[in-house]
Amino acid sequence: MDGRPRLLALVAALLLIVGFGGGAVALLRVADRHDAERAAERARPGGSGVSPGNTATTVPSAGLDRKPTAPPAPTTARPAPATTGPSDEGAAVVLKGDGIGAFIFGADPDQVIAGLTLRWGPPDGDSGWIAAGTSPYGPCPGNVVRGVNWRGFTVLFSDGATPRGQAGTRHFFTWEYQVDNPAHPAPDKGGNRPPLRTAKGISVGATVQALKVAYGDPLELFDEPPDGPQFGVETPEGALYGSVTSLDPGGVVRSIVSGGGCAKD
C-alpha cells in the first residue's frame, strides 16, 4: 500500500518537469523570433538601428545643423552707355548761300530756332518780334522782324516780301556772322556753338588770301563807302558777301552774310 502513493508522486513530478520544459522551449522560441525581427529592422535602409560597434543614437534634426544656402553668384555690371559730349554735335552746320545747314531761306521761324537750339543750346539773345523799320539790324523788310543770335551768329526772320518769302508770312530770310571784336578781328574760338564755316572752309577771321584760294576768280573784292572793304562771291546755292579789314592778302574777314539782309542806316 505504501508503494503506490510514492509511485503516483513520482509520476506527478515527471509530468511537472515535462510541462515546465515545454514552456521553457516555447519561451526560447519567442525570444529567438524577437531577436530575428530586431536584426532585420536594423538591416533595412533607414532603420533605427546602428552599425555594429557604434553606440550613438541618431537624433532627428530640426534644421539648425544645415549649411546656410550660398548667396547667388555676383553678376558682372554692364558699363553705362557712352554719352555724347557737348563737343560732338554731329555733322558740321555749313554756311550756305541759301541758308544754314538744313535750314533754307523761307523756312518757318519756329522750326529754324528749335533746330539750332537743339544743336547749340539756348540762344544768347532773342529780340522777339519788333518793328522792322527801326530794328537794331537796320531797316528790314515787312512790318516786324526778329533776330535770334548765338554769340556773333544771328538768324533773321521777317513778315515782309523777300527773295525767299511772300509778304504776310513770317519766314527765315537772312543770316549774319561776325567776329567777336570788329576792331580786332580774330578767328572764332567757338563756345556755346562751334566755329562756323562755308563749304569752302571760310570762317570769320580768315585772310583775304584764304578767300582767294577758296573761291578763285568768282571772288570779288571792292571798297565801297560807307561800308569800306568788302567781298562777294556767287556760289551754286546763292551769294555770300561780307566785310574785310583791307583788300590786301593779309586783310581779315570781319563778317559773312547771306540772304536779303536789312538796309544799313
C-alpha positions as CSV (number, residue, x, y, z in Angstrom):
1,M,0.0,0.0,0.0
2,D,2.9,2.4,0.9
3,G,4.5,1.9,-2.6
4,R,1.5,3.3,-4.7
5,P,1.4,6.7,-3.3
6,R,5.1,7.1,-3.9
7,L,4.7,5.9,-7.5
8,L,1.9,8.4,-8.0
9,A,4.0,11.2,-6.6
10,L,6.9,10.3,-8.9
11,V,4.6,10.3,-12.0
12,A,3.2,13.7,-11.0
13,A,6.7,15.1,-10.6
14,L,7.7,13.8,-14.0
15,L,4.6,15.4,-15.6
16,L,5.5,18.8,-14.0
17,I,9.1,18.6,-15.3
18,V,7.9,17.8,-18.8
19,G,5.3,20.6,-18.7
20,F,7.9,23.1,-17.5
21,G,10.4,22.1,-20.1
22,G,7.9,22.6,-22.9
23,G,7.0,26.1,-21.6
24,A,10.7,26.9,-21.5
25,V,11.2,25.8,-25.1
26,A,8.3,28.0,-26.2
27,L,9.7,31.0,-24.4
28,L,13.1,30.4,-26.0
29,R,11.5,30.2,-29.5
30,V,9.6,33.5,-28.9
31,A,12.8,35.2,-27.8
32,D,14.6,34.0,-30.9
33,R,11.9,35.3,-33.1
34,H,12.0,38.8,-31.5
35,D,15.8,38.8,-31.9
36,A,15.5,37.9,-35.6
37,E,12.9,40.7,-36.1
38,R,15.2,43.3,-34.5
39,A,18.1,42.2,-36.6
40,A,16.0,42.6,-39.8
41,E,14.9,46.0,-38.7
42,R,18.5,47.1,-38.2
43,A,19.4,45.7,-41.6
44,R,16.8,47.7,-43.5
45,P,17.9,51.1,-45.1
46,G,16.7,54.0,-42.9
47,G,16.2,51.6,-40.0
48,S,16.5,52.8,-36.4
49,G,19.4,50.6,-35.6
50,V,23.1,51.5,-35.5
51,S,26.1,49.8,-37.2
52,P,28.0,47.3,-35.1
53,G,30.3,48.9,-32.7
54,N,28.5,52.2,-32.7
55,T,26.6,53.3,-29.7
56,A,25.5,56.8,-30.8
57,T,21.8,57.3,-31.3
58,T,20.5,59.2,-34.3
59,V,18.7,62.4,-33.2
60,P,16.2,63.9,-35.6
61,S,17.5,67.2,-37.0
62,A,15.5,70.4,-36.5
63,G,17.3,72.1,-39.5
64,L,19.7,74.0,-37.3
65,D,22.6,71.9,-38.4
66,R,22.1,72.6,-42.1
67,K,24.7,74.6,-44.0
68,P,23.5,78.1,-45.0
69,T,22.4,78.5,-48.6
70,A,25.2,80.1,-50.7
71,P,24.4,83.6,-52.0
72,P,23.8,83.9,-55.7
73,A,26.9,84.5,-57.8
74,P,27.5,88.2,-58.4
75,T,26.6,89.4,-61.8
76,T,29.0,91.4,-63.9
77,A,28.0,95.0,-64.1
78,R,27.5,96.3,-67.6
79,P,29.2,99.6,-68.4
80,A,26.9,102.6,-68.9
81,P,26.3,103.5,-72.5
82,A,28.6,106.2,-73.7
83,T,27.1,109.6,-73.8
84,T,27.6,112.1,-76.5
85,G,29.6,115.1,-75.2
86,P,28.7,118.6,-75.9
87,S,31.7,118.9,-78.3
88,D,30.2,116.2,-80.6
89,E,27.3,117.9,-82.3
90,G,27.2,115.6,-85.4
91,A,27.8,116.9,-88.9
92,A,29.0,120.5,-89.1
93,V,26.4,123.2,-89.8
94,V,27.6,124.7,-93.1
95,L,27.1,128.4,-94.0
96,K,25.4,128.4,-97.4
97,G,24.1,130.9,-99.9
98,D,20.5,129.7,-99.4
99,G,20.5,129.2,-95.6
100,I,22.5,127.3,-92.9
101,G,22.8,123.6,-92.8
102,A,19.4,122.0,-93.4
103,F,17.5,125.3,-92.8
104,I,16.8,127.0,-96.1
105,F,15.6,130.6,-96.5
106,G,11.8,130.7,-96.5
107,A,11.6,128.2,-93.6
108,D,9.3,128.7,-90.6
109,P,11.0,130.7,-87.8
110,D,10.0,128.3,-85.0
111,Q,11.5,125.4,-86.9
112,V,14.8,127.1,-87.5
113,I,15.1,128.4,-83.9
114,A,14.2,125.0,-82.5
115,G,16.6,123.2,-84.8
116,L,19.6,125.4,-84.0
117,T,18.7,125.3,-80.2
118,L,18.8,121.5,-80.4
119,R,22.3,121.7,-81.9
120,W,23.8,124.5,-79.9
121,G,21.6,125.1,-76.8
122,P,19.6,128.2,-75.9
123,P,20.5,131.4,-77.9
124,D,22.4,134.2,-76.3
125,G,19.8,136.7,-77.4
126,D,16.3,137.0,-79.0
127,S,14.9,140.4,-80.0
128,G,11.3,139.0,-80.3
129,W,9.1,140.4,-83.0
130,I,9.9,144.1,-83.2
131,A,9.2,146.9,-85.6
132,A,11.1,146.3,-88.8
133,G,11.7,149.9,-89.7
134,T,13.6,150.7,-86.5
135,S,15.3,147.4,-85.7
136,P,18.9,147.2,-84.4
137,Y,19.7,145.4,-87.7
138,G,18.8,148.4,-89.8
139,P,15.5,149.0,-91.7
140,C,14.3,145.5,-92.6
141,P,11.5,144.4,-95.0
142,G,8.0,144.0,-93.7
143,N,6.2,145.2,-90.6
144,V,8.1,143.1,-88.0
145,V,11.5,141.4,-87.8
146,R,13.1,139.1,-85.3
147,G,16.7,138.3,-84.7
148,V,18.0,135.3,-82.7
149,N,21.7,135.0,-82.0
150,W,24.3,132.6,-80.7
151,R,27.4,134.7,-79.9
152,G,28.1,136.5,-83.1
153,F,25.9,134.4,-85.4
154,T,22.4,135.8,-86.0
155,V,19.4,134.4,-87.9
156,L,16.8,137.0,-89.1
157,F,13.1,136.5,-89.7
158,S,10.6,138.8,-91.4
159,D,7.0,139.0,-92.4
160,G,7.8,141.2,-95.4
161,A,8.4,140.3,-99.1
162,T,11.9,138.9,-99.6
163,P,13.5,136.8,-102.4
164,R,12.6,133.7,-100.4
165,G,9.2,134.6,-98.9
166,Q,6.0,136.4,-99.6
167,A,4.6,139.4,-97.7
168,G,2.4,138.5,-94.7
169,T,4.3,135.2,-94.0
170,R,6.9,135.1,-91.3
171,H,10.0,133.3,-92.6
172,F,13.8,132.9,-92.4
173,F,15.4,135.3,-94.8
174,T,19.0,136.2,-93.6
175,W,21.9,135.1,-91.5
176,E,24.9,137.2,-90.4
177,Y,28.2,136.0,-88.9
178,Q,30.6,138.5,-87.2
179,V,33.8,138.4,-85.3
180,D,33.6,139.0,-81.6
181,N,35.6,142.2,-81.8
182,P,35.3,144.1,-85.1
183,A,38.1,146.4,-84.0
184,H,40.5,143.5,-83.6
185,P,39.1,140.6,-85.7
186,A,40.4,137.1,-85.0
187,P,39.3,133.6,-85.8
188,D,36.2,132.3,-83.9
189,K,37.2,130.2,-80.9
190,G,33.7,128.7,-80.5
191,G,31.8,128.4,-77.3
192,N,28.1,127.6,-76.9
193,R,28.3,126.8,-80.7
194,P,31.3,125.6,-82.8
195,P,33.1,127.9,-85.2
196,L,31.1,128.1,-88.4
197,R,32.4,127.7,-92.0
198,T,31.3,127.8,-95.6
199,A,31.5,124.7,-97.8
200,K,35.0,126.0,-98.9
201,G,36.1,126.3,-95.3
202,I,36.0,130.0,-94.9
203,S,35.1,131.5,-91.4
204,V,35.3,134.9,-89.8
205,G,39.0,135.7,-89.0
206,A,40.2,134.1,-92.3
207,T,42.5,136.2,-94.5
208,V,41.8,137.7,-97.9
209,Q,44.4,135.4,-99.3
210,A,42.4,132.4,-97.9
211,L,39.3,133.8,-99.7
212,K,41.2,134.0,-103.0
213,V,42.4,130.4,-102.7
214,A,39.0,129.1,-101.7
215,Y,36.9,130.9,-104.4
216,G,39.3,131.8,-107.1
217,D,38.2,134.0,-110.0
218,P,34.5,134.3,-109.0
219,L,35.5,136.2,-105.8
220,E,35.0,139.9,-106.0
221,L,36.9,142.4,-103.7
222,F,35.9,146.0,-103.7
223,D,35.9,149.1,-101.4
224,E,32.6,150.8,-101.3
225,P,31.8,153.7,-99.0
226,P,30.4,153.9,-96.4
227,D,30.9,150.2,-95.6
228,G,34.6,150.0,-96.6
229,P,36.5,147.0,-98.0
230,Q,34.1,144.1,-98.9
231,F,34.0,140.8,-100.7
232,G,31.3,138.9,-102.6
233,V,31.1,135.6,-104.3
234,E,28.3,133.7,-106.1
235,T,28.0,130.0,-105.1
236,P,25.8,127.3,-106.5
237,E,23.4,127.9,-103.6
238,G,23.4,131.7,-103.7
239,A,25.5,134.7,-102.9
240,L,27.9,135.1,-99.9
241,Y,29.2,138.6,-99.0
242,G,30.8,140.4,-96.1
243,S,33.4,142.9,-94.9
244,V,37.2,142.7,-94.6
245,T,39.7,144.9,-92.9
246,S,41.5,145.5,-96.2
247,L,41.8,144.2,-99.7
248,D,45.4,143.2,-99.2
249,P,46.2,139.4,-98.9
250,G,46.7,139.9,-95.2
251,G,43.3,141.5,-94.7
252,V,40.9,139.7,-92.3
253,V,37.3,138.7,-92.8
254,R,35.2,140.6,-90.2
255,S,31.7,139.3,-91.3
256,I,29.9,136.9,-93.7
257,V,26.3,137.4,-94.7
258,S,23.8,135.7,-96.9
259,G,20.2,136.4,-97.8
260,G,18.2,139.6,-98.5
261,G,19.6,141.4,-95.4
262,C,18.4,144.7,-94.0
263,A,19.4,148.1,-95.3
264,K,22.2,150.0,-93.4
265,D,21.3,153.3,-91.7
